[in-house]
Amino acid sequence: MTKISLAVMSAALAIGMAAPASAATTDPEVLIYRFPGVRDQGGSPNSGLATVFSCTNFSGAPETIRFVPRADDGALLGNTPFAINHLQTLTVATKSVAAYIIFAMPPTGFMQQGTMAIAATSTNMVCTAMTIDAANAIPTFAVPLHGIRLAPVPGSQE
C-alpha cells in the first residue's frame, strides 16, 4: 500500500512540476487582445493624453508580441513587433509618457477613439491598458480600458 501511494505521489509531483508549454519567436502569431477606446491627443511627447499598454509573458520562453493601432475609421497607424522574454513586462504607449519607461513604438499621432490589436507567438500573455495624462510622472487621469481577449490561455476562464 505504501509503495503504491508513493508511486502515485511521485507521478503527481512529476506532472505538477512539468515545464510550461513553450513556444518560440518563430511560431505563428495569434491575435490575443483588442482594446477599443484608445486615445492620443497628438502633439509633443510627454504632453496631453496617451494610452499605455503593459503585457507580461508567462510562456516559459522568449516570444514575439505585436502592437497594431488603428484610427477610429479603421486606418492602420502602425505595426510594431517586439521580442519579450519569459516573465518580462513590456510597456508601450501611443507616444512617450513621463510615468513609464516605454519601448520604442512609433507615435500614432492624434487618435480620438482608436483600437489596438495585440498579437503574439503565444497565448500565454496578459495585457492591460489605460489612458493617462502623458505629462505626469505619477499616472493621473488613469482610465482603464477593457481589453477583449480573443485567444484565451488553454484551461483558463477569462
Backbone as a chain_set.jsonl record, in Angstrom:
{"seq": "MTKISLAVMSAALAIGMAAPASAATTDPEVLIYRFPGVRDQGGSPNSGLATVFSCTNFSGAPETIRFVPRADDGALLGNTPFAINHLQTLTVATKSVAAYIIFAMPPTGFMQQGTMAIAATSTNMVCTAMTIDAANAIPTFAVPLHGIRLAPVPGSQE", "coords": {"N": [[0.828, -1.198, 0.0], [1.915, 1.265, 0.806], [3.972, 1.547, -1.077], [2.497, 1.863, -3.446], [1.103, 4.243, -2.929], [3.268, 6.012, -2.713], [4.272, 5.844, -5.304], [2.136, 6.939, -6.778], [2.09, 9.518, -5.705], [4.626, 10.398, -6.524], [4.313, 10.411, -9.31], [2.299, 12.345, -9.575], [3.655, 14.574, -8.586], [5.656, 14.826, -10.514], [4.121, 15.465, -12.764], [2.974, 17.882, -11.917], [5.227, 19.49, -11.763], [6.046, 19.827, -14.309], [7.445, 21.574, -17.063], [6.2, 24.732, -18.324], [4.191, 24.96, -21.295], [6.102, 25.607, -24.063], [7.019, 28.044, -26.496], [8.247, 29.63, -29.433], [9.986, 32.471, -30.832], [9.656, 32.183, -33.484], [7.26, 30.94, -33.952], [3.863, 30.926, -35.281], [1.984, 33.991, -35.181], [-0.721, 34.847, -33.014], [-3.772, 36.497, -32.685], [-4.376, 38.07, -29.713], [-5.527, 40.069, -28.092], [-7.841, 42.837, -28.249], [-8.105, 46.22, -27.817], [-10.498, 48.578, -27.43], [-11.235, 52.136, -27.682], [-8.874, 53.576, -27.587], [-6.803, 56.365, -27.036], [-5.181, 59.345, -28.012], [-3.924, 62.532, -27.805], [-2.261, 63.615, -29.618], [0.403, 65.822, -30.644], [3.353, 66.937, -28.827], [5.838, 64.719, -27.29], [5.256, 63.375, -23.975], [3.06, 64.981, -23.298], [-0.363, 66.013, -23.038], [-2.993, 63.56, -23.611], [-2.395, 60.031, -23.58], [-2.302, 56.56, -24.476], [-1.437, 53.697, -22.663], [0.045, 50.495, -22.767], [0.58, 47.47, -21.112], [2.213, 44.416, -21.057], [2.754, 41.051, -20.04], [4.79, 38.217, -20.369], [4.263, 34.869, -19.791], [4.987, 32.412, -20.78], [7.189, 30.759, -20.606], [9.197, 30.868, -22.398], [11.139, 32.912, -24.704], [9.259, 35.231, -26.653], [7.428, 36.713, -29.418], [5.74, 39.769, -29.593], [3.185, 41.774, -30.94], [2.049, 45.035, -31.779], [-0.696, 46.707, -33.052], [-2.022, 49.559, -33.935], [-5.098, 51.24, -34.762], [-6.937, 53.845, -36.312], [-10.012, 55.667, -35.527], [-11.536, 55.391, -37.822], [-10.653, 53.036, -38.839], [-8.249, 53.111, -40.165], [-4.924, 52.024, -40.625], [-2.378, 52.611, -38.302], [0.089, 51.82, -37.469], [2.441, 49.072, -36.971], [4.029, 47.168, -35.048], [6.443, 44.924, -34.008], [7.826, 43.275, -31.083], [10.417, 41.691, -29.212], [9.918, 39.626, -26.401], [10.844, 38.492, -23.302], [10.553, 35.544, -21.162], [8.516, 36.08, -18.385], [8.965, 38.781, -18.54], [7.865, 42.158, -18.468], [6.491, 44.204, -20.798], [6.124, 47.497, -21.791], [4.338, 49.682, -23.768], [3.384, 52.67, -25.521], [1.099, 55.061, -26.994], [2.51, 57.319, -27.441], [5.466, 58.927, -26.088], [5.517, 58.904, -22.539], [5.585, 60.359, -19.262], [5.284, 58.777, -16.989], [6.032, 56.083, -17.325], [8.591, 53.796, -18.378], [8.921, 53.258, -21.624], [8.901, 51.069, -24.469], [10.3, 51.576, -27.707], [7.911, 52.625, -29.643], [6.518, 53.658, -32.624], [5.071, 56.91, -32.652], [1.535, 57.293, -32.681], [0.14, 59.527, -33.341], [-2.643, 61.805, -33.446], [-5.468, 60.3, -32.004], [-8.775, 59.701, -31.644], [-10.807, 57.769, -30.948], [-9.597, 55.148, -31.178], [-8.379, 51.766, -31.86], [-6.459, 49.053, -30.486], [-4.8, 46.294, -31.602], [-3.394, 43.341, -30.352], [-1.064, 40.937, -30.939], [0.598, 37.757, -30.576], [3.238, 35.289, -30.334], [2.495, 33.38, -28.591], [-0.254, 32.401, -26.55], [0.068, 32.713, -23.91], [0.169, 35.213, -22.457], [-0.509, 38.239, -20.73], [-2.288, 41.262, -20.793], [-2.737, 44.75, -20.102], [-4.378, 47.96, -20.275], [-4.43, 51.546, -20.283], [-5.615, 54.897, -20.393], [-3.804, 57.818, -19.951], [-2.631, 60.93, -18.447], [-0.084, 62.164, -20.173], [1.963, 63.839, -19.31], [2.481, 63.667, -16.574], [4.507, 62.299, -13.998], [3.495, 60.59, -12.138], [0.958, 58.341, -12.669], [-1.802, 59.993, -13.512], [-5.262, 60.778, -14.002], [-5.966, 58.253, -14.877], [-7.531, 56.078, -16.923], [-8.851, 53.018, -17.122], [-8.831, 50.643, -19.797], [-11.01, 48.293, -21.254], [-9.943, 45.284, -22.286], [-10.545, 43.046, -24.944], [-10.356, 39.69, -24.84], [-9.17, 37.544, -27.187], [-7.992, 35.096, -27.72], [-7.943, 32.868, -25.444], [-5.923, 31.681, -22.673], [-5.157, 28.278, -22.72], [-7.289, 26.181, -20.832], [-8.06, 28.122, -19.042], [-10.296, 30.518, -17.504], [-11.658, 33.473, -18.564]], "CA": [[0.0, 0.0, 0.0], [2.795, 2.416, 0.889], [4.675, 1.673, -2.345], [1.562, 2.384, -4.443], [0.87, 5.652, -2.594], [4.48, 6.737, -3.057], [4.349, 5.908, -6.77], [1.113, 7.884, -7.232], [2.552, 10.851, -5.319], [5.76, 10.742, -7.394], [3.772, 10.732, -10.637], [1.595, 13.626, -9.46], [4.669, 15.599, -8.434], [6.306, 14.996, -11.82], [3.184, 16.177, -13.644], [2.839, 19.237, -11.393], [6.454, 20.243, -11.953], [6.386, 19.885, -15.731], [7.674, 22.929, -17.563], [5.08, 25.255, -19.089], [4.282, 24.785, -22.741], [6.941, 26.675, -24.583], [6.906, 28.403, -27.903], [9.439, 30.349, -29.858], [9.696, 33.686, -31.568], [9.364, 31.828, -34.876], [5.915, 30.374, -34.052], [2.919, 31.878, -35.883], [1.333, 34.905, -34.249], [-2.146, 34.696, -32.769], [-4.369, 37.715, -32.135], [-4.784, 37.742, -28.349], [-6.337, 41.14, -27.488], [-8.192, 44.084, -28.925], [-8.502, 47.257, -26.862], [-11.169, 49.738, -28.027], [-11.196, 53.375, -26.897], [-7.511, 54.097, -27.491], [-6.839, 57.825, -27.206], [-3.934, 60.109, -28.01], [-4.234, 63.891, -28.237], [-1.258, 64.093, -30.563], [1.314, 66.803, -30.069], [4.702, 66.536, -28.452], [5.956, 63.662, -26.273], [5.021, 63.734, -22.57], [2.038, 66.024, -23.17], [-1.71, 65.588, -23.409], [-3.402, 62.194, -23.277], [-1.806, 58.915, -24.316], [-2.735, 55.258, -23.98], [-0.303, 52.855, -22.306], [-0.245, 49.059, -22.766], [1.585, 46.668, -20.42], [1.99, 42.987, -21.293], [3.712, 40.146, -19.417], [4.916, 36.9, -20.988], [4.47, 33.776, -18.838], [5.001, 31.189, -21.588], [8.348, 29.925, -20.329], [10.163, 31.032, -23.493], [11.053, 34.21, -25.385], [8.18, 35.29, -27.635], [7.261, 37.965, -30.144], [4.434, 40.402, -29.383], [2.996, 42.802, -31.974], [1.036, 46.05, -31.483], [-1.22, 47.252, -34.309], [-3.059, 50.56, -33.668], [-5.946, 51.707, -35.867], [-7.728, 55.05, -36.031], [-11.457, 55.409, -35.377], [-12.101, 55.0, -39.12], [-10.055, 51.76, -39.22], [-6.963, 53.297, -40.85], [-3.759, 51.449, -39.962], [-1.462, 53.647, -37.83], [1.379, 51.222, -37.131], [2.504, 47.618, -36.906], [5.337, 47.079, -34.423], [6.726, 43.726, -33.205], [8.87, 43.336, -30.066], [10.781, 40.455, -28.518], [9.593, 39.707, -24.978], [11.347, 37.314, -22.607], [9.721, 34.917, -20.14], [8.241, 36.894, -17.197], [9.236, 40.192, -18.783], [6.732, 43.037, -18.726], [6.797, 45.165, -21.852], [5.18, 48.606, -21.772], [4.389, 50.561, -24.937], [2.367, 53.712, -25.458], [0.842, 55.728, -28.264], [3.623, 58.283, -27.526], [6.231, 58.952, -24.842], [4.813, 59.36, -21.339], [6.51, 60.563, -18.15], [5.053, 57.832, -15.904], [6.533, 54.741, -17.597], [9.649, 53.571, -19.353], [8.251, 52.538, -22.701], [9.729, 50.624, -25.576], [10.164, 52.471, -28.857], [6.81, 52.389, -30.557], [6.301, 54.909, -33.353], [3.87, 57.626, -32.207], [0.363, 57.105, -33.543], [-0.482, 60.804, -33.655], [-3.974, 62.009, -32.872], [-6.445, 59.198, -32.052], [-9.922, 60.032, -30.804], [-11.414, 56.533, -30.449], [-8.984, 54.084, -31.957], [-8.259, 50.436, -31.264], [-5.135, 48.433, -30.535], [-4.768, 44.845, -31.664], [-2.147, 42.786, -29.84], [-0.858, 39.55, -31.357], [1.831, 37.201, -30.019], [3.545, 33.911, -30.725], [1.943, 32.515, -27.55], [-1.406, 32.96, -25.837], [0.46, 32.843, -22.506], [0.47, 36.625, -22.211], [-1.6, 39.014, -20.16], [-2.085, 42.674, -21.118], [-3.658, 45.76, -19.592], [-4.237, 49.247, -20.969], [-5.084, 52.693, -19.66], [-5.349, 56.216, -20.947], [-3.272, 58.643, -18.872], [-2.043, 62.233, -18.745], [1.294, 61.822, -20.534], [2.935, 64.77, -18.717], [2.711, 63.443, -15.149], [5.337, 61.156, -13.622], [2.579, 59.692, -11.42], [-0.171, 58.202, -13.607], [-3.05, 60.631, -13.115], [-6.304, 60.644, -15.01], [-5.839, 56.902, -15.418], [-8.801, 55.469, -17.305], [-8.553, 51.682, -17.631], [-9.563, 50.187, -20.973], [-11.38, 46.885, -21.186], [-9.449, 44.513, -23.424], [-11.314, 41.872, -25.34], [-9.425, 38.58, -25.017], [-9.605, 36.795, -28.366], [-7.421, 33.751, -27.671], [-7.655, 32.642, -24.034], [-4.928, 30.694, -22.295], [-5.838, 26.978, -22.591], [-7.634, 25.753, -19.483], [-8.383, 29.249, -18.171], [-11.563, 31.211, -17.685], [-11.418, 34.908, -18.505]], "C": [[0.866, 1.253, 0.0], [3.528, 2.63, -0.428], [3.778, 2.263, -3.426], [1.31, 3.869, -4.187], [2.066, 6.502, -2.976], [4.617, 6.891, -4.573], [3.348, 6.926, -7.324], [1.553, 9.31, -6.901], [3.721, 11.301, -6.197], [5.283, 11.142, -8.779], [3.074, 12.087, -10.615], [2.59, 14.772, -9.342], [5.357, 15.874, -9.766], [5.412, 15.764, -12.784], [3.068, 17.637, -13.205], [4.056, 20.094, -11.626], [6.867, 20.331, -13.416], [6.53, 21.333, -16.167], [6.464, 23.42, -18.326], [5.299, 25.022, -20.583], [5.077, 25.937, -23.308], [6.686, 26.886, -26.065], [8.184, 29.131, -28.258], [9.03, 31.57, -30.649], [9.393, 33.407, -33.031], [7.983, 31.186, -35.047], [4.977, 31.389, -34.698], [2.264, 32.749, -34.811], [-0.169, 34.642, -34.199], [-2.651, 36.015, -32.193], [-4.904, 37.395, -30.745], [-5.656, 38.811, -27.691], [-6.726, 42.176, -28.532], [-8.698, 45.03, -27.842], [-9.186, 48.383, -27.619], [-11.016, 50.959, -27.122], [-9.807, 53.938, -26.713], [-7.522, 55.58, -27.843], [-5.442, 58.397, -27.163], [-4.273, 61.49, -28.548], [-3.248, 64.425, -29.263], [-0.326, 65.069, -29.872], [2.632, 66.195, -29.646], [4.701, 65.419, -27.414], [5.716, 64.227, -24.873], [4.046, 64.895, -22.408], [0.696, 65.47, -23.611], [-2.023, 64.174, -22.952], [-2.679, 61.192, -24.16], [-2.372, 57.627, -23.731], [-1.515, 54.369, -23.834], [-0.768, 51.402, -22.235], [0.896, 48.336, -22.076], [1.235, 45.201, -20.596], [3.109, 42.182, -20.644], [3.624, 38.783, -20.08], [5.138, 35.865, -19.892], [4.488, 32.428, -19.549], [6.139, 30.247, -21.244], [9.425, 30.043, -21.39], [10.089, 32.456, -24.031], [9.989, 34.155, -26.475], [8.287, 36.583, -28.424], [5.859, 38.47, -29.854], [4.347, 41.585, -30.347], [1.84, 43.723, -31.591], [0.622, 46.722, -32.792], [-2.347, 48.24, -33.988], [-3.808, 50.947, -34.941], [-6.741, 52.92, -35.404], [-9.206, 54.688, -35.93], [-12.13, 55.034, -36.69], [-11.507, 53.696, -39.641], [-8.707, 51.882, -39.915], [-5.816, 52.755, -39.996], [-2.77, 52.55, -39.597], [-0.074, 53.105, -37.482], [1.277, 49.717, -37.09], [3.894, 47.289, -36.378], [5.494, 45.805, -33.605], [7.858, 43.985, -32.203], [9.189, 41.924, -29.6], [10.462, 40.664, -27.04], [10.005, 38.397, -24.324], [10.33, 36.767, -21.61], [9.697, 35.797, -18.89], [8.638, 38.362, -17.338], [7.921, 40.933, -18.966], [7.198, 44.098, -19.711], [5.72, 46.239, -21.821], [5.407, 49.47, -23.004], [3.27, 51.584, -24.792], [2.187, 54.326, -26.831], [1.829, 56.864, -28.507], [4.356, 58.242, -26.196], [5.394, 59.531, -23.708], [5.821, 59.448, -20.2], [6.414, 59.465, -17.093], [5.698, 56.467, -16.11], [7.73, 54.78, -18.53], [9.012, 52.72, -20.44], [9.256, 52.129, -23.768], [9.375, 51.456, -26.803], [9.055, 52.026, -29.795], [6.573, 53.685, -31.306], [5.029, 55.596, -32.87], [2.726, 57.446, -33.205], [-0.188, 58.434, -34.026], [-1.861, 60.857, -33.027], [-4.857, 60.776, -33.088], [-7.586, 59.563, -31.119], [-10.522, 58.781, -30.164], [-10.887, 55.361, -31.257], [-9.038, 52.744, -31.256], [-6.805, 49.992, -31.347], [-5.336, 46.93, -30.569], [-3.41, 44.395, -31.158], [-2.112, 41.314, -30.221], [0.454, 39.065, -30.75], [2.024, 35.778, -30.513], [3.118, 32.911, -29.662], [0.718, 33.192, -26.947], [-1.092, 33.158, -24.356], [1.008, 34.235, -22.214], [-0.75, 37.231, -21.527], [-1.275, 40.48, -20.384], [-3.143, 43.541, -20.446], [-3.43, 47.044, -20.374], [-4.956, 50.325, -20.171], [-4.696, 53.962, -20.401], [-4.934, 57.109, -19.789], [-2.879, 60.026, -19.385], [-0.557, 61.982, -18.961], [2.338, 62.683, -19.838], [3.303, 64.428, -17.284], [3.517, 62.181, -14.883], [4.553, 60.139, -12.791], [1.345, 59.575, -12.3], [-1.461, 58.801, -13.053], [-4.017, 60.549, -14.287], [-6.199, 59.279, -15.679], [-7.224, 56.321, -15.663], [-8.493, 54.089, -17.867], [-9.414, 51.351, -18.847], [-9.834, 48.703, -20.828], [-10.897, 46.184, -22.45], [-10.332, 43.312, -23.691], [-10.31, 40.769, -25.626], [-9.954, 37.693, -26.134], [-9.089, 35.373, -28.394], [-7.044, 33.461, -26.219], [-6.556, 31.605, -23.836], [-5.661, 29.364, -22.134], [-6.072, 26.608, -21.137], [-7.982, 26.885, -18.535], [-9.777, 29.768, -18.454], [-11.288, 32.688, -17.543], [-12.703, 35.652, -18.685]], "O": [[0.58, 2.202, -0.73], [3.694, 3.771, -0.86], [4.233, 3.071, -4.235], [1.303, 4.666, -5.125], [1.9, 7.6, -3.508], [5.029, 7.943, -5.062], [3.675, 7.687, -8.235], [1.406, 10.211, -7.727], [3.792, 12.471, -6.573], [5.79, 12.102, -9.359], [3.24, 12.887, -11.536], [2.389, 15.831, -9.938], [5.612, 17.029, -10.107], [5.889, 16.615, -13.534], [3.066, 18.534, -14.048], [3.94, 21.318, -11.683], [7.935, 20.859, -13.724], [5.813, 22.209, -15.685], [5.755, 22.612, -18.926], [6.428, 24.905, -21.06], [4.766, 27.102, -23.064], [6.199, 26.003, -26.77], [9.1, 29.224, -27.44], [7.885, 31.696, -31.082], [8.925, 34.293, -33.747], [7.573, 30.913, -36.175], [5.257, 32.587, -34.671], [2.024, 32.304, -33.688], [-0.793, 34.27, -35.193], [-2.018, 36.586, -31.305], [-5.786, 36.548, -30.601], [-6.453, 38.487, -26.81], [-6.049, 42.366, -29.543], [-9.589, 44.694, -27.062], [-8.527, 49.086, -28.385], [-10.703, 50.828, -25.939], [-9.572, 54.704, -25.778], [-8.157, 56.001, -28.81], [-4.613, 57.972, -26.358], [-4.847, 61.61, -29.631], [-3.381, 65.557, -29.726], [-0.279, 65.128, -28.643], [2.984, 65.086, -30.049], [3.698, 65.191, -26.739], [5.946, 65.41, -24.623], [4.186, 65.702, -21.49], [0.625, 64.573, -24.451], [-1.401, 63.654, -22.025], [-2.387, 61.46, -25.326], [-2.867, 57.621, -22.604], [-0.674, 54.281, -24.729], [-1.842, 51.112, -21.708], [2.06, 48.558, -22.41], [0.11, 44.783, -20.322], [4.273, 42.579, -20.689], [2.536, 38.261, -20.323], [6.104, 35.97, -19.136], [4.056, 31.421, -18.989], [6.07, 29.058, -21.554], [10.462, 29.385, -21.294], [9.082, 33.137, -23.837], [9.841, 33.134, -27.146], [9.126, 37.437, -28.137], [4.9, 37.699, -29.867], [5.324, 42.309, -30.542], [0.79, 43.266, -31.14], [1.457, 47.234, -33.539], [-3.491, 47.831, -33.792], [-3.244, 50.978, -36.035], [-7.16, 53.004, -34.249], [-9.603, 53.556, -36.208], [-13.195, 54.418, -36.675], [-11.813, 53.284, -40.76], [-8.081, 50.869, -40.225], [-5.754, 53.002, -38.791], [-2.362, 53.332, -40.455], [0.842, 53.887, -37.226], [0.188, 49.148, -37.163], [4.836, 47.145, -37.157], [4.777, 45.605, -32.624], [8.736, 44.813, -32.448], [8.314, 41.058, -29.598], [10.704, 41.739, -26.49], [9.571, 37.322, -24.738], [9.365, 37.446, -21.259], [10.747, 36.209, -18.399], [8.644, 39.1, -16.353], [6.976, 40.401, -19.549], [8.182, 44.798, -19.472], [4.53, 45.925, -21.824], [6.519, 49.933, -23.257], [2.325, 51.381, -24.029], [3.015, 54.139, -27.722], [1.978, 57.326, -29.638], [3.9, 57.578, -25.265], [4.665, 60.507, -23.884], [6.798, 58.701, -20.173], [7.381, 59.241, -16.365], [5.895, 55.746, -15.131], [7.862, 55.677, -19.362], [8.612, 51.583, -20.19], [10.304, 52.75, -23.942], [8.264, 51.977, -26.908], [9.252, 51.15, -30.637], [6.437, 54.732, -30.672], [4.006, 54.934, -32.694], [2.936, 57.448, -34.418], [-0.912, 58.474, -35.021], [-2.196, 60.037, -32.173], [-4.979, 60.274, -34.206], [-7.373, 59.718, -29.916], [-10.722, 58.749, -28.95], [-11.644, 54.669, -31.937], [-9.656, 52.598, -30.202], [-6.03, 50.486, -32.165], [-5.963, 46.357, -29.677], [-2.389, 44.996, -31.493], [-3.008, 40.544, -29.874], [1.329, 39.875, -30.443], [1.105, 35.149, -31.038], [3.354, 31.713, -29.815], [0.666, 34.418, -26.848], [-1.909, 33.715, -23.624], [2.15, 34.402, -21.784], [-1.879, 36.783, -21.728], [-0.135, 40.905, -20.193], [-4.284, 43.123, -20.249], [-2.415, 47.197, -21.053], [-5.944, 50.066, -19.484], [-3.603, 54.078, -20.955], [-5.616, 57.162, -18.765], [-2.804, 60.261, -20.591], [0.153, 61.625, -18.021], [3.503, 62.289, -19.78], [4.353, 64.863, -16.811], [3.252, 61.127, -15.462], [4.91, 58.962, -12.749], [0.74, 60.588, -12.65], [-2.131, 58.187, -12.223], [-3.619, 60.283, -15.421], [-6.328, 59.164, -16.898], [-7.992, 56.1, -14.727], [-7.939, 53.977, -18.961], [-10.582, 51.734, -18.915], [-8.991, 47.949, -20.34], [-11.383, 46.458, -23.548], [-10.803, 42.65, -22.767], [-9.501, 40.887, -26.547], [-11.057, 37.155, -26.039], [-9.695, 34.516, -29.038], [-5.93, 33.78, -25.803], [-6.295, 30.771, -24.703], [-6.698, 29.323, -21.471], [-5.168, 26.708, -20.308], [-8.181, 26.648, -17.344], [-10.362, 29.494, -19.502], [-10.747, 33.126, -16.528], [-12.712, 36.883, -18.666]]}, "num_chains": 1, "name": "protein.A"}
